[in-house]
Amino acid sequence: MPQIGWLEILSIVIIAILVLGPKEFPIALKKIGSYFGKLKNTISNFQKEVSSATENIDLDNDINKPKDKNNKDDE
């Protein structure tokens, strides 16, 4: 995965200021920040749902597992 250095970030910021202008640049940063916040929240909720679903599957497998008399893990 390519890495972005400080020079590339500085170049992007300078180009963004030139394209958007100094008045619109802070507004654009706020919008981008809110989009990233929403994306982070969505990903977090998705991870929680997947984790919950896998825990439920594991519990169902444990409940439905037949008990074996030779199984010494339960002792």
PQR file of N, CA, C, O and H, with PARSE charges and radii, in Angstrom:
ATOM      1  N   MET A   1       0.847  -1.175   0.000 -0.4000 1.5000
ATOM      2  CA  MET A   1       0.000   0.000   0.000 -0.0000 2.0000
ATOM      3  C   MET A   1       0.894   1.240   0.000  0.5500 1.7000
ATOM      4  O   MET A   1       1.821   1.335   0.804 -0.5500 1.4000
ATOM      5  N   PRO A   2       0.621   2.185  -0.893 -0.5600 1.5000
ATOM      6  CA  PRO A   2       1.477   3.371  -0.952  0.2800 2.0000
ATOM      7  C   PRO A   2       1.309   4.245   0.281  0.5500 1.7000
ATOM      8  O   PRO A   2       0.228   4.348   0.860 -0.5500 1.4000
ATOM      9  N   GLN A   3       2.407   4.863   0.655 -0.4000 1.5000
ATOM     10  CA  GLN A   3       2.386   5.762   1.805 -0.0000 2.0000
ATOM     11  C   GLN A   3       2.382   7.199   1.323  0.5500 1.7000
ATOM     12  O   GLN A   3       2.985   7.529   0.302 -0.5500 1.4000
ATOM     13  H   GLN A   3       3.285   4.778   0.185  0.4000 1.0000
ATOM     14  N   ILE A   4       1.691   8.054   2.074 -0.4000 1.5000
ATOM     15  CA  ILE A   4       1.623   9.468   1.732 -0.0000 2.0000
ATOM     16  C   ILE A   4       2.500  10.221   2.723  0.5500 1.7000
ATOM     17  O   ILE A   4       2.312  10.112   3.935 -0.5500 1.4000
ATOM     18  H   ILE A   4       1.201   7.786   2.904  0.4000 1.0000
ATOM     19  N   GLY A   5       3.449  10.978   2.210 -0.4000 1.5000
ATOM     20  CA  GLY A   5       4.351  11.747   3.052 -0.0000 2.0000
ATOM     21  C   GLY A   5       3.838  13.157   3.269  0.5500 1.7000
ATOM     22  O   GLY A   5       2.803  13.558   2.737 -0.5500 1.4000
ATOM     23  H   GLY A   5       3.602  11.067   1.226  0.4000 1.0000
ATOM     24  N   TRP A   6       4.602  13.906   4.077 -0.4000 1.5000
ATOM     25  CA  TRP A   6       4.203  15.277   4.392 -0.0000 2.0000
ATOM     26  C   TRP A   6       4.233  16.182   3.165  0.5500 1.7000
ATOM     27  O   TRP A   6       3.419  17.098   3.047 -0.5500 1.4000
ATOM     28  H   TRP A   6       5.443  13.581   4.509  0.4000 1.0000
ATOM     29  N   LEU A   7       5.156  15.931   2.266 -0.4000 1.5000
ATOM     30  CA  LEU A   7       5.246  16.756   1.059 -0.0000 2.0000
ATOM     31  C   LEU A   7       4.002  16.586   0.189  0.5500 1.7000
ATOM     32  O   LEU A   7       3.489  17.559  -0.363 -0.5500 1.4000
ATOM     33  H   LEU A   7       5.818  15.187   2.362  0.4000 1.0000
ATOM     34  N   GLU A   8       3.521  15.349   0.067 -0.4000 1.5000
ATOM     35  CA  GLU A   8       2.307  15.107  -0.716 -0.0000 2.0000
ATOM     36  C   GLU A   8       1.085  15.752  -0.062  0.5500 1.7000
ATOM     37  O   GLU A   8       0.243  16.332  -0.748 -0.5500 1.4000
ATOM     38  H   GLU A   8       3.938  14.559   0.515  0.4000 1.0000
ATOM     39  N   ILE A   9       0.992  15.652   1.254 -0.4000 1.5000
ATOM     40  CA  ILE A   9      -0.136  16.270   1.972 -0.0000 2.0000
ATOM     41  C   ILE A   9      -0.095  17.784   1.807  0.5500 1.7000
ATOM     42  O   ILE A   9      -1.124  18.410   1.554 -0.5500 1.4000
ATOM     43  H   ILE A   9       1.676  15.181   1.812  0.4000 1.0000
ATOM     44  N   LEU A  10       1.084  18.371   1.949 -0.4000 1.5000
ATOM     45  CA  LEU A  10       1.226  19.819   1.776 -0.0000 2.0000
ATOM     46  C   LEU A  10       0.846  20.232   0.356  0.5500 1.7000
ATOM     47  O   LEU A  10       0.195  21.259   0.166 -0.5500 1.4000
ATOM     48  H   LEU A  10       1.920  17.862   2.155  0.4000 1.0000
ATOM     49  N   SER A  11       1.243  19.448  -0.633 -0.4000 1.5000
ATOM     50  CA  SER A  11       0.884  19.751  -2.025 -0.0000 2.0000
ATOM     51  C   SER A  11      -0.623  19.710  -2.223  0.5500 1.7000
ATOM     52  O   SER A  11      -1.181  20.584  -2.886 -0.5500 1.4000
ATOM     53  H   SER A  11       1.772  18.614  -0.479  0.4000 1.0000
ATOM     54  N   ILE A  12      -1.292  18.703  -1.657 -0.4000 1.5000
ATOM     55  CA  ILE A  12      -2.747  18.596  -1.779 -0.0000 2.0000
ATOM     56  C   ILE A  12      -3.432  19.785  -1.119  0.5500 1.7000
ATOM     57  O   ILE A  12      -4.394  20.327  -1.663 -0.5500 1.4000
ATOM     58  H   ILE A  12      -0.838  17.993  -1.119  0.4000 1.0000
ATOM     59  N   VAL A  13      -2.943  20.197   0.056 -0.4000 1.5000
ATOM     60  CA  VAL A  13      -3.544  21.332   0.763 -0.0000 2.0000
ATOM     61  C   VAL A  13      -3.378  22.613  -0.041  0.5500 1.7000
ATOM     62  O   VAL A  13      -4.318  23.399  -0.157 -0.5500 1.4000
ATOM     63  H   VAL A  13      -2.161  19.757   0.499  0.4000 1.0000
ATOM     64  N   ILE A  14      -2.203  22.829  -0.591 -0.4000 1.5000
ATOM     65  CA  ILE A  14      -1.970  24.053  -1.377 -0.0000 2.0000
ATOM     66  C   ILE A  14      -2.854  24.070  -2.618  0.5500 1.7000
ATOM     67  O   ILE A  14      -3.435  25.104  -2.951 -0.5500 1.4000
ATOM     68  H   ILE A  14      -1.439  22.191  -0.496  0.4000 1.0000
ATOM     69  N   ILE A  15      -2.960  22.941  -3.302 -0.4000 1.5000
ATOM     70  CA  ILE A  15      -3.826  22.878  -4.488 -0.0000 2.0000
ATOM     71  C   ILE A  15      -5.284  23.095  -4.097  0.5500 1.7000
ATOM     72  O   ILE A  15      -6.020  23.783  -4.805 -0.5500 1.4000
ATOM     73  H   ILE A  15      -2.489  22.101  -3.032  0.4000 1.0000
ATOM     74  N   ALA A  16      -5.709  22.506  -2.963 -0.4000 1.5000
ATOM     75  CA  ALA A  16      -7.090  22.683  -2.515 -0.0000 2.0000
ATOM     76  C   ALA A  16      -7.380  24.139  -2.188  0.5500 1.7000
ATOM     77  O   ALA A  16      -8.459  24.638  -2.508 -0.5500 1.4000
ATOM     78  H   ALA A  16      -5.110  21.948  -2.389  0.4000 1.0000
ATOM     79  N   ILE A  17      -6.441  24.828  -1.559 -0.4000 1.5000
ATOM     80  CA  ILE A  17      -6.642  26.250  -1.245 -0.0000 2.0000
ATOM     81  C   ILE A  17      -6.718  27.067  -2.530  0.5500 1.7000
ATOM     82  O   ILE A  17      -7.528  27.988  -2.632 -0.5500 1.4000
ATOM     83  H   ILE A  17      -5.564  24.422  -1.299  0.4000 1.0000
ATOM     84  N   LEU A  18      -5.884  26.737  -3.507 -0.4000 1.5000
ATOM     85  CA  LEU A  18      -5.918  27.476  -4.767 -0.0000 2.0000
ATOM     86  C   LEU A  18      -7.209  27.230  -5.538  0.5500 1.7000
ATOM     87  O   LEU A  18      -7.747  28.147  -6.158 -0.5500 1.4000
ATOM     88  H   LEU A  18      -5.225  25.989  -3.424  0.4000 1.0000
ATOM     89  N   VAL A  19      -7.709  25.990  -5.502 -0.4000 1.5000
ATOM     90  CA  VAL A  19      -8.921  25.658  -6.249 -0.0000 2.0000
ATOM     91  C   VAL A  19     -10.163  26.180  -5.536  0.5500 1.7000
ATOM     92  O   VAL A  19     -11.022  26.808  -6.154 -0.5500 1.4000
ATOM     93  H   VAL A  19      -7.271  25.245  -4.999  0.4000 1.0000
ATOM     94  N   LEU A  20     -10.256  25.918  -4.228 -0.4000 1.5000
ATOM     95  CA  LEU A  20     -11.458  26.293  -3.478 -0.0000 2.0000
ATOM     96  C   LEU A  20     -11.441  27.744  -3.008  0.5500 1.7000
ATOM     97  O   LEU A  20     -12.487  28.383  -2.895 -0.5500 1.4000
ATOM     98  H   LEU A  20      -9.558  25.408  -3.726  0.4000 1.0000
ATOM     99  N   GLY A  21     -10.286  28.239  -2.748 -0.4000 1.5000
ATOM    100  CA  GLY A  21     -10.178  29.583  -2.203 -0.0000 2.0000
ATOM    101  C   GLY A  21     -10.111  29.527  -0.679  0.5500 1.7000
ATOM    102  O   GLY A  21     -10.526  28.543  -0.067 -0.5500 1.4000
ATOM    103  H   GLY A  21      -9.436  27.720  -2.840  0.4000 1.0000
ATOM    104  N   PRO A  22      -9.592  30.580  -0.081 -0.5600 1.5000
ATOM    105  CA  PRO A  22      -9.417  30.572   1.374  0.2800 2.0000
ATOM    106  C   PRO A  22     -10.740  30.606   2.152  0.5500 1.7000
ATOM    107  O   PRO A  22     -10.777  30.196   3.311 -0.5500 1.4000
ATOM    108  N   LYS A  23     -11.810  31.082   1.541 -0.4000 1.5000
ATOM    109  CA  LYS A  23     -13.094  31.134   2.239 -0.0000 2.0000
ATOM    110  C   LYS A  23     -13.783  29.776   2.259  0.5500 1.7000
ATOM    111  O   LYS A  23     -14.398  29.406   3.260 -0.5500 1.4000
ATOM    112  H   LYS A  23     -11.780  31.416   0.598  0.4000 1.0000
ATOM    113  N   GLU A  24     -13.687  29.038   1.170 -0.4000 1.5000
ATOM    114  CA  GLU A  24     -14.376  27.750   1.054 -0.0000 2.0000
ATOM    115  C   GLU A  24     -13.575  26.585   1.628  0.5500 1.7000
ATOM    116  O   GLU A  24     -14.144  25.535   1.925 -0.5500 1.4000
ATOM    117  H   GLU A  24     -13.188  29.339   0.357  0.4000 1.0000
ATOM    118  N   PHE A  25     -12.268  26.756   1.787 -0.4000 1.5000
ATOM    119  CA  PHE A  25     -11.418  25.658   2.240 -0.0000 2.0000
ATOM    120  C   PHE A  25     -11.803  25.147   3.637  0.5500 1.7000
ATOM    121  O   PHE A  25     -11.906  23.932   3.809 -0.5500 1.4000
ATOM    122  H   PHE A  25     -11.806  27.609   1.546  0.4000 1.0000
ATOM    123  N   PRO A  26     -12.021  26.003   4.638 -0.5600 1.5000
ATOM    124  CA  PRO A  26     -12.425  25.485   5.960  0.2800 2.0000
ATOM    125  C   PRO A  26     -13.778  24.777   5.934  0.5500 1.7000
ATOM    126  O   PRO A  26     -13.983  23.801   6.654 -0.5500 1.4000
ATOM    127  N   ILE A  27     -14.693  25.265   5.110 -0.4000 1.5000
ATOM    128  CA  ILE A  27     -16.006  24.617   4.990 -0.0000 2.0000
ATOM    129  C   ILE A  27     -15.846  23.226   4.395  0.5500 1.7000
ATOM    130  O   ILE A  27     -16.481  22.272   4.846 -0.5500 1.4000
ATOM    131  H   ILE A  27     -14.526  26.058   4.524  0.4000 1.0000
ATOM    132  N   ALA A  28     -14.997  23.114   3.385 -0.4000 1.5000
ATOM    133  CA  ALA A  28     -14.744  21.812   2.760 -0.0000 2.0000
ATOM    134  C   ALA A  28     -14.099  20.854   3.763  0.5500 1.7000
ATOM    135  O   ALA A  28     -14.433  19.669   3.789 -0.5500 1.4000
ATOM    136  H   ALA A  28     -14.481  23.889   3.018  0.4000 1.0000
ATOM    137  N   LEU A  29     -13.180  21.359   4.588 -0.4000 1.5000
ATOM    138  CA  LEU A  29     -12.554  20.506   5.600 -0.0000 2.0000
ATOM    139  C   LEU A  29     -13.574  19.998   6.616  0.5500 1.7000
ATOM    140  O   LEU A  29     -13.512  18.842   7.033 -0.5500 1.4000
ATOM    141  H   LEU A  29     -12.909  22.322   4.567  0.4000 1.0000
ATOM    142  N   LYS A  30     -14.512  20.858   7.015 -0.4000 1.5000
ATOM    143  CA  LYS A  30     -15.562  20.429   7.947 -0.0000 2.0000
ATOM    144  C   LYS A  30     -16.436  19.341   7.334  0.5500 1.7000
ATOM    145  O   LYS A  30     -16.780  18.363   7.998 -0.5500 1.4000
ATOM    146  H   LYS A  30     -14.563  21.798   6.676  0.4000 1.0000
ATOM    147  N   LYS A  31     -16.792  19.516   6.064 -0.4000 1.5000
ATOM    148  CA  LYS A  31     -17.616  18.509   5.380 -0.0000 2.0000
ATOM    149  C   LYS A  31     -16.864  17.174   5.262  0.5500 1.7000
ATOM    150  O   LYS A  31     -17.426  16.108   5.511 -0.5500 1.4000
ATOM    151  H   LYS A  31     -16.513  20.310   5.525  0.4000 1.0000
ATOM    152  N   ILE A  32     -15.607  17.254   4.885 -0.4000 1.5000
ATOM    153  CA  ILE A  32     -14.812  16.031   4.766 -0.0000 2.0000
ATOM    154  C   ILE A  32     -14.687  15.353   6.126  0.5500 1.7000
ATOM    155  O   ILE A  32     -14.790  14.130   6.223 -0.5500 1.4000
ATOM    156  H   ILE A  32     -15.150  18.121   4.683  0.4000 1.0000
ATOM    157  N   GLY A  33     -14.465  16.137   7.170 -0.4000 1.5000
ATOM    158  CA  GLY A  33     -14.379  15.579   8.525 -0.0000 2.0000
ATOM    159  C   GLY A  33     -15.671  14.909   8.958  0.5500 1.7000
ATOM    160  O   GLY A  33     -15.646  13.846   9.577 -0.5500 1.4000
ATOM    161  H   GLY A  33     -14.381  17.131   7.091  0.4000 1.0000
ATOM    162  N   SER A  34     -16.800  15.527   8.635 -0.4000 1.5000
ATOM    163  CA  SER A  34     -18.082  14.918   9.014 -0.0000 2.0000
ATOM    164  C   SER A  34     -18.336  13.631   8.222  0.5500 1.7000
ATOM    165  O   SER A  34     -18.903  12.678   8.755 -0.5500 1.4000
ATOM    166  H   SER A  34     -16.820  16.391   8.131  0.4000 1.0000
ATOM    167  N   TYR A  35     -17.918  13.602   6.951 -0.4000 1.5000
ATOM    168  CA  TYR A  35     -18.071  12.378   6.154 -0.0000 2.0000
ATOM    169  C   TYR A  35     -17.214  11.249   6.725  0.5500 1.7000
ATOM    170  O   TYR A  35     -17.659  10.105   6.811 -0.5500 1.4000
ATOM    171  H   TYR A  35     -17.457  14.376   6.518  0.4000 1.0000
ATOM    172  N   PHE A  36     -15.985  11.582   7.111 -0.4000 1.5000
ATOM    173  CA  PHE A  36     -15.125  10.559   7.709 -0.0000 2.0000
ATOM    174  C   PHE A  36     -15.677  10.090   9.044  0.5500 1.7000
ATOM    175  O   PHE A  36     -15.559   8.910   9.374 -0.5500 1.4000
ATOM    176  H   PHE A  36     -15.624  12.511   7.041  0.4000 1.0000
ATOM    177  N   GLY A  37     -16.277  10.986   9.818 -0.4000 1.5000
ATOM    178  CA  GLY A  37     -16.905  10.599  11.083 -0.0000 2.0000
ATOM    179  C   GLY A  37     -18.063   9.645  10.864  0.5500 1.7000
ATOM    180  O   GLY A  37     -18.203   8.650  11.576 -0.5500 1.4000
ATOM    181  H   GLY A  37     -16.373  11.944   9.550  0.4000 1.0000
ATOM    182  N   LYS A  38     -18.893   9.950   9.877 -0.4000 1.5000
ATOM    183  CA  LYS A  38     -20.019   9.064   9.557 -0.0000 2.0000
ATOM    184  C   LYS A  38     -19.524   7.712   9.064  0.5500 1.7000
ATOM    185  O   LYS A  38     -20.072   6.673   9.434 -0.5500 1.4000
ATOM    186  H   LYS A  38     -18.780  10.758   9.298  0.4000 1.0000
ATOM    187  N   LEU A  39     -18.490   7.724   8.228 -0.4000 1.5000
ATOM    188  CA  LEU A  39     -17.925   6.479   7.723 -0.0000 2.0000
ATOM    189  C   LEU A  39     -17.351   5.638   8.861  0.5500 1.7000
ATOM    190  O   LEU A  39     -17.545   4.423   8.901 -0.5500 1.4000
ATOM    191  H   LEU A  39     -18.045   8.568   7.928  0.4000 1.0000
ATOM    192  N   LYS A  40     -16.649   6.284   9.776 -0.4000 1.5000
ATOM    193  CA  LYS A  40     -16.077   5.570  10.924 -0.0000 2.0000
ATOM    194  C   LYS A  40     -17.177   4.979  11.793  0.5500 1.7000
ATOM    195  O   LYS A  40     -17.055   3.846  12.260 -0.5500 1.4000
ATOM    196  H   LYS A  40     -16.491   7.271   9.743  0.4000 1.0000
ATOM    197  N   ASN A  41     -18.239   5.724  12.012 -0.4000 1.5000
ATOM    198  CA  ASN A  41     -19.367   5.244  12.809 -0.0000 2.0000
ATOM    199  C   ASN A  41     -20.047   4.054  12.121  0.5500 1.7000
ATOM    200  O   ASN A  41     -20.401   3.075  12.779 -0.5500 1.4000
ATOM    201  H   ASN A  41     -18.338   6.644  11.632  0.4000 1.0000
ATOM    202  N   THR A  42     -20.225   4.138  10.817 -0.4000 1.5000
ATOM    203  CA  THR A  42     -20.846   3.050  10.067 -0.0000 2.0000
ATOM    204  C   THR A  42     -19.994   1.782  10.126  0.5500 1.7000
ATOM    205  O   THR A  42     -20.522   0.687  10.320 -0.5500 1.4000
ATOM    206  H   THR A  42     -19.937   4.933  10.283  0.4000 1.0000
ATOM    207  N   ILE A  43     -18.702   1.926   9.963 -0.4000 1.5000
ATOM    208  CA  ILE A  43     -17.807   0.772  10.024 -0.0000 2.0000
ATOM    209  C   ILE A  43     -17.818   0.166  11.420  0.5500 1.7000
ATOM    210  O   ILE A  43     -17.816  -1.056  11.563 -0.5500 1.4000
ATOM    211  H   ILE A  43     -18.273   2.816   9.805  0.4000 1.0000
ATOM    212  N   SER A  44     -17.831   1.002  12.445 -0.4000 1.5000
ATOM    213  CA  SER A  44     -17.878   0.510  13.823 -0.0000 2.0000
ATOM    214  C   SER A  44     -19.163  -0.271  14.084  0.5500 1.7000
ATOM    215  O   SER A  44     -19.132  -1.340  14.693 -0.5500 1.4000
ATOM    216  H   SER A  44     -17.833   1.995  12.329  0.4000 1.0000
ATOM    217  N   ASN A  45     -20.286   0.263  13.624 -0.4000 1.5000
ATOM    218  CA  ASN A  45     -21.560  -0.450  13.797 -0.0000 2.0000
ATOM    219  C   ASN A  45     -21.559  -1.777  13.045  0.5500 1.7000
ATOM    220  O   ASN A  45     -22.074  -2.776  13.548 -0.5500 1.4000
ATOM    221  H   ASN A  45     -20.311   1.132  13.129  0.4000 1.0000
ATOM    222  N   PHE A  46     -20.989  -1.793  11.852 -0.4000 1.5000
ATOM    223  CA  PHE A  46     -20.910  -3.027  11.072 -0.0000 2.0000
ATOM    224  C   PHE A  46     -20.060  -4.067  11.800  0.5500 1.7000
ATOM    225  O   PHE A  46     -20.424  -5.242  11.851 -0.5500 1.4000
ATOM    226  H   PHE A  46     -20.571  -0.981  11.444  0.4000 1.0000
ATOM    227  N   GLN A  47     -18.932  -3.637  12.361 -0.4000 1.5000
ATOM    228  CA  GLN A  47     -18.071  -4.560  13.097 -0.0000 2.0000
ATOM    229  C   GLN A  47     -18.783  -5.114  14.322  0.5500 1.7000
ATOM    230  O   GLN A  47     -18.635  -6.293  14.644 -0.5500 1.4000
ATOM    231  H   GLN A  47     -18.637  -2.682  12.319  0.4000 1.0000
ATOM    232  N   LYS A  48     -19.551  -4.277  15.006 -0.4000 1.5000
ATOM    233  CA  LYS A  48     -20.302  -4.747  16.173 -0.0000 2.0000
ATOM    234  C   LYS A  48     -21.355  -5.772  15.770  0.5500 1.7000
ATOM    235  O   LYS A  48     -21.544  -6.770  16.464 -0.5500 1.4000
ATOM    236  H   LYS A  48     -19.670  -3.319  14.744  0.4000 1.0000
ATOM    237  N   GLU A  49     -22.042  -5.535  14.651 -0.4000 1.5000
ATOM    238  CA  GLU A  49     -23.057  -6.472  14.178 -0.0000 2.0000
ATOM    239  C   GLU A  49     -22.433  -7.816  13.791  0.5500 1.7000
ATOM    240  O   GLU A  49     -22.977  -8.870  14.120 -0.5500 1.4000
ATOM    241  H   GLU A  49     -21.887  -4.724  14.087  0.4000 1.0000
ATOM    242  N   VAL A  50     -21.298  -7.780  13.097 -0.4000 1.5000
ATOM    243  CA  VAL A  50     -20.627  -9.015  12.700 -0.0000 2.0000
ATOM    244  C   VAL A  50     -20.141  -9.760  13.940  0.5500 1.7000
ATOM    245  O   VAL A  50     -20.273 -10.981  14.022 -0.5500 1.4000
ATOM    246  H   VAL A  50     -20.856  -6.923  12.829  0.4000 1.0000
ATOM    247  N   SER A  51     -19.586  -9.041  14.891 -0.4000 1.5000
ATOM    248  CA  SER A  51     -19.114  -9.670  16.123 -0.0000 2.0000
ATOM    249  C   SER A  51     -20.268 -10.304  16.884  0.5500 1.7000
ATOM    250  O   SER A  51     -20.144 -11.418  17.393 -0.5500 1.4000
ATOM    251  H   SER A  51     -19.479  -8.049  14.824  0.4000 1.0000
ATOM    252  N   SER A  52     -21.376  -9.604  16.962 -0.4000 1.5000
ATOM    253  CA  SER A  52     -22.554 -10.131  17.647 -0.0000 2.0000
ATOM    254  C   SER A  52     -23.089 -11.368  16.937  0.5500 1.7000
ATOM    255  O   SER A  52     -23.464 -12.344  17.587 -0.5500 1.4000
ATOM    256  H   SER A  52     -21.477  -8.699  16.549  0.4000 1.0000
ATOM    257  N   ALA A  53     -23.125 -11.333  15.623 -0.4000 1.5000
ATOM    258  CA  ALA A  53     -23.631 -12.476  14.859 -0.0000 2.0000
ATOM    259  C   ALA A  53     -22.727 -13.696  15.035  0.5500 1.7000
ATOM    260  O   ALA A  53     -23.217 -14.815  15.184 -0.5500 1.4000
ATOM    261  H   ALA A  53     -22.820 -10.540  15.096  0.4000 1.0000
ATOM    262  N   THR A  54     -21.419 -13.485  15.020 -0.4000 1.5000
ATOM    263  CA  THR A  54     -20.513 -14.620  15.192 -0.0000 2.0000
ATOM    264  C   THR A  54     -20.590 -15.178  16.602  0.5500 1.7000
ATOM    265  O   THR A  54     -20.470 -16.388  16.788 -0.5500 1.4000
ATOM    266  H   THR A  54     -21.021 -12.576  14.900  0.4000 1.0000
ATOM    267  N   GLU A  55     -20.788 -14.326  17.597 -0.4000 1.5000
ATOM    268  CA  GLU A  55     -20.959 -14.813  18.964 -0.0000 2.0000
ATOM    269  C   GLU A  55     -22.233 -15.642  19.077  0.5500 1.7000
ATOM    270  O   GLU A  55     -22.242 -16.677  19.744 -0.5500 1.4000
ATOM    271  H   GLU A  55     -20.885 -13.342  17.446  0.4000 1.0000
ATOM    272  N   ASN A  56     -23.301 -15.198  18.435 -0.4000 1.5000
ATOM    273  CA  ASN A  56     -24.551 -15.959  18.459 -0.0000 2.0000
ATOM    274  C   ASN A  56     -24.387 -17.305  17.771  0.5500 1.7000
ATOM    275  O   ASN A  56     -24.932 -18.305  18.240 -0.5500 1.4000
ATOM    276  H   ASN A  56     -23.294 -14.358  17.893  0.4000 1.0000
ATOM    277  N   ILE A  57     -23.652 -17.349  16.674 -0.4000 1.5000
ATOM    278  CA  ILE A  57     -23.412 -18.611  15.977 -0.0000 2.0000
ATOM    279  C   ILE A  57     -22.601 -19.546  16.865  0.5500 1.7000
ATOM    280  O   ILE A  57     -22.896 -20.738  16.951 -0.5500 1.4000
ATOM    281  H   ILE A  57     -23.209 -16.537  16.293  0.4000 1.0000
ATOM    282  N   ASP A  58     -21.570 -19.003  17.531 -0.4000 1.5000
ATOM    283  CA  ASP A  58     -20.756 -19.824  18.425 -0.0000 2.0000
ATOM    284  C   ASP A  58     -21.592 -20.372  19.574  0.5500 1.7000
ATOM    285  O   ASP A  58     -21.437 -21.532  19.956 -0.5500 1.4000
ATOM    286  H   ASP A  58     -21.330 -18.034  17.461  0.4000 1.0000
ATOM    287  N   LEU A  59     -22.477 -19.546  20.127 -0.4000 1.5000
ATOM    288  CA  LEU A  59     -23.335 -20.001  21.221 -0.0000 2.0000
ATOM    289  C   LEU A  59     -24.290 -21.087  20.738  0.5500 1.7000
ATOM    290  O   LEU A  59     -24.514 -22.073  21.440 -0.5500 1.4000
ATOM    291  H   LEU A  59     -22.603 -18.603  19.816  0.4000 1.0000
ATOM    292  N   ASP A  60     -24.856 -20.911  19.538 -0.4000 1.5000
ATOM    293  CA  ASP A  60     -25.755 -21.921  18.984 -0.0000 2.0000
ATOM    294  C   ASP A  60     -25.022 -23.241  18.770  0.5500 1.7000
ATOM    295  O   ASP A  60     -25.574 -24.310  19.032 -0.5500 1.4000
ATOM    296  H   ASP A  60     -24.675 -20.109  18.968  0.4000 1.0000
ATOM    297  N   ASN A  61     -23.780 -23.169  18.295 -0.4000 1.5000
ATOM    298  CA  ASN A  61     -22.993 -24.380  18.087 -0.0000 2.0000
ATOM    299  C   ASN A  61     -22.686 -25.064  19.421  0.5500 1.7000
ATOM    300  O   ASN A  61     -22.719 -26.292  19.505 -0.5500 1.4000
ATOM    301  H   ASN A  61     -23.332 -22.301  18.083  0.4000 1.0000
ATOM    302  N   ASP A  62     -22.390 -24.285  20.459 -0.4000 1.5000
ATOM    303  CA  ASP A  62     -22.107 -24.857  21.771 -0.0000 2.0000
ATOM    304  C   ASP A  62     -23.344 -25.509  22.367  0.5500 1.7000
ATOM    305  O   ASP A  62     -23.249 -26.564  22.995 -0.5500 1.4000
ATOM    306  H   ASP A  62     -22.363 -23.288  20.391  0.4000 1.0000
ATOM    307  N   ILE A  63     -24.494 -24.893  22.177 -0.4000 1.5000
ATOM    308  CA  ILE A  63     -25.740 -25.432  22.732 -0.0000 2.0000
ATOM    309  C   ILE A  63     -26.135 -26.708  22.002  0.5500 1.7000
ATOM    310  O   ILE A  63     -26.577 -27.670  22.632 -0.5500 1.4000
ATOM    311  H   ILE A  63     -24.570 -24.036  21.666  0.4000 1.0000
ATOM    312  N   ASN A  64     -25.983 -26.726  20.695 -0.4000 1.5000
ATOM    313  CA  ASN A  64     -26.415 -27.865  19.892 -0.0000 2.0000
ATOM    314  C   ASN A  64     -25.378 -28.988  19.821  0.5500 1.7000
ATOM    315  O   ASN A  64     -25.643 -30.035  19.230 -0.5500 1.4000
ATOM    316  H   ASN A  64     -25.624 -25.945  20.184  0.4000 1.0000
ATOM    317  N   LYS A  65     -24.197 -28.779  20.419 -0.4000 1.5000
ATOM    318  CA  LYS A  65     -23.165 -29.804  20.385 -0.0000 2.0000
ATOM    319  C   LYS A  65     -23.585 -30.973  21.270  0.5500 1.7000
ATOM    320  O   LYS A  65     -23.939 -30.773  22.432 -0.5500 1.4000
ATOM    321  H   LYS A  65     -23.982 -27.928  20.899  0.4000 1.0000
ATOM    322  N   PRO A  66     -23.550 -32.188  20.735 -0.5600 1.5000
ATOM    323  CA  PRO A  66     -23.936 -33.340  21.557  0.2800 2.0000
ATOM    324  C   PRO A  66     -22.909 -33.576  22.654  0.5500 1.7000
ATOM    325  O   PRO A  66     -21.707 -33.423  22.438 -0.5500 1.4000
ATOM    326  N   LYS A  67     -23.389 -33.947  23.820 -0.4000 1.5000
ATOM    327  CA  LYS A  67     -22.520 -34.225  24.955 -0.0000 2.0000
ATOM    328  C   LYS A  67     -21.943 -35.621  24.807  0.5500 1.7000
ATOM    329  O   LYS A  67     -22.673 -36.580  24.558 -0.5500 1.4000
ATOM    330  H   LYS A  67     -24.365 -34.072  23.996  0.4000 1.0000
ATOM    331  N   ASP A  68     -20.667 -35.728  24.957 -0.4000 1.5000
ATOM    332  CA  ASP A  68     -19.982 -37.011  24.840 -0.0000 2.0000
ATOM    333  C   ASP A  68     -19.471 -37.407  26.217  0.5500 1.7000
ATOM    334  O   ASP A  68     -18.880 -36.590  26.922 -0.5500 1.4000
ATOM    335  H   ASP A  68     -20.074 -34.949  25.159  0.4000 1.0000
ATOM    336  N   LYS A  69     -19.690 -38.622  26.588 -0.4000 1.5000
ATOM    337  CA  LYS A  69     -19.253 -39.084  27.904 -0.0000 2.0000
ATOM    338  C   LYS A  69     -17.740 -39.105  28.006  0.5500 1.7000
ATOM    339  O   LYS A  69     -17.193 -38.960  29.099 -0.5500 1.4000
ATOM    340  H   LYS A  69     -20.170 -39.286  26.015  0.4000 1.0000
ATOM    341  N   ASN A  70     -17.056 -39.282  26.884 -0.4000 1.5000
ATOM    342  CA  ASN A  70     -15.602 -39.334  26.886 -0.0000 2.0000
ATOM    343  C   ASN A  70     -14.977 -37.956  26.813  0.5500 1.7000
ATOM    344  O   ASN A  70     -13.754 -37.833  26.880 -0.5500 1.4000
ATOM    345  H   ASN A  70     -17.501 -39.400  25.996  0.4000 1.0000
ATOM    346  N   ASN A  71     -15.790 -36.912  26.675 -0.4000 1.5000
ATOM    347  CA  ASN A  71     -15.298 -35.548  26.567 -0.0000 2.0000
ATOM    348  C   ASN A  71     -14.862 -35.073  27.949  0.5500 1.7000
ATOM    349  O   ASN A  71     -15.702 -34.908  28.834 -0.5500 1.4000
ATOM    350  H   ASN A  71     -16.784 -37.012  26.620  0.4000 1.0000
ATOM    351  N   LYS A  72     -13.592 -34.857  28.143 -0.4000 1.5000
ATOM    352  CA  LYS A  72     -13.069 -34.481  29.456 -0.0000 2.0000
ATOM    353  C   LYS A  72     -12.972 -32.980  29.617  0.5500 1.7000
ATOM    354  O   LYS A  72     -12.549 -32.513  30.675 -0.5500 1.4000
ATOM    355  H   LYS A  72     -12.910 -34.991  27.423  0.4000 1.0000
ATOM    356  N   ASP A  73     -13.354 -32.186  28.590 -0.4000 1.5000
ATOM    357  CA  ASP A  73     -13.303 -30.734  28.695 -0.0000 2.0000
ATOM    358  C   ASP A  73     -14.371 -30.216  29.632  0.5500 1.7000
ATOM    359  O   ASP A  73     -14.188 -29.156  30.232 -0.5500 1.4000
ATOM    360  H   ASP A  73     -13.697 -32.566  27.731  0.4000 1.0000
ATOM    361  N   ASP A  74     -15.492 -30.928  29.783 -0.4000 1.5000
ATOM    362  CA  ASP A  74     -16.603 -30.466  30.613 -0.0000 2.0000
ATOM    363  C   ASP A  74     -16.371 -30.761  32.092  0.5500 1.7000
ATOM    364  O   ASP A  74     -17.108 -30.241  32.930 -0.5500 1.4000
ATOM    365  H   ASP A  74     -15.641 -31.788  29.296  0.4000 1.0000
ATOM    366  N   GLU A  75     -15.392 -31.561  32.438 -0.4000 1.5000
ATOM    367  CA  GLU A  75     -15.184 -31.960  33.822 -0.0000 2.0000
ATOM    368  C   GLU A  75     -14.465 -30.918  34.609  0.5500 1.7000
ATOM    369  O   GLU A  75     -14.214 -31.107  35.799 -0.5500 1.4000
ATOM    370  H   GLU A  75     -14.793 -31.983  31.757  0.4000 1.0000
TER
END
